[in-house]
């Protein structure tokens, strides 16, 4: 079965899974490297706050992959019912930034 997305053409499910897996791994490794070098010598709680972005990005990518799955469902599930999956990542990012503001005020 192929996943048909107009902008990029048709991708087989196995290719889509492989590409998604590569995106997960590469984004996690890059974020981990950036955080480890960018947040050297900071407090433990700020380091934990920084590392939370890896979780947020991976959860958001998983939600987007879930949305693509709904979008290409053979039973024709209404994709607009799952449009909130696209907004969960930015909402989580806003909450993550709010955590930094909380740590700055609490300090």
N, C-alpha and C positions, 0 to 999 in steps of 0.2 A: 504494500500500500504506500502511496506517495502522499506527502503533505504538499498541498498546492497553495502557494503564496504568490499572488500576482506579481509583486515587485521583483522577486528573486527566482521565479519559475517554480519548478517542481523538485522537491527533495525527497528522497526515499527515507522512510522512518529510521532506518539504521544509520544513515548519514546524519540525519538530524540529531539523533542520540549521540553520535560520536562528536559532532561539532559542539553540542551543548556540554558534553563532558570536558572537552578541551577548553571551552570558555570558562567553566567552573574552576578547573585546575589552574589555568593561567592567571585568571583574575585573583584567585586566592593566593597564589605564590607572589604575584606582583604586589598585592596589598600588604602581605606579610613582610616583604622586603622593605617596602616604603615605611611601614610602621616601625619595624625594628631599627632602622637607621634614622628615621625622623623623630622618634620619641625616645631617644637614648637619654638616660639620666633623669627621667621625669618620675613623679610619684606613681606608686603602684595603681592607684585608682584611675589616674589619667591614662596609664598604659592599658588598663583593662577597657577603658572607654574607647581608646583608639582601636583596639583589636575587635571591638564590637562591630566595626564597619565591615569586616570580613563576613560575619554572620548576616548582616543586613543585605549585603550584595548577593550572597548565595541564596538567601530566602527570596529575594526579589527575582533573581534569575529563575528559581524554581516556580514561582508564581507566574512569571511570563511564559515559561514552558507549558505550564498547566493551561494557561489561556490559549496558547497556540493549539494545544490538544483539544480543547473545547471548540475552538474555531474550526477545526478540521474533523470534528466528530461525524461519523457516518449517520448517526441517528438524528442529526440536525438539531442539536441542542442550541437554543438561542444564545449566541455569544454575548449579546448585550446584557444578559443576566449575570455574566461573569466579568463585566468591564471593570468592576472594583479591583480585580486582581492587578490591573495596570497601575492603579493609584496607591497600592499598598507600599510599594518601594519608596516613593517620595514621602509618604506619611511617616514611614519608619525612619527615613533620613532626617526629617524635621524633628522627630522625637530624639534621635541621636544627637543632633545639634543642641537641642534643649538640654540634654544631659551635660554638655560642656558648659552651657550657661549656668546650670545648677551647681556644677563643681566650682565655677568661678565665683559665684555668689557665696557659696558655703565656705569657701577658703577663708 
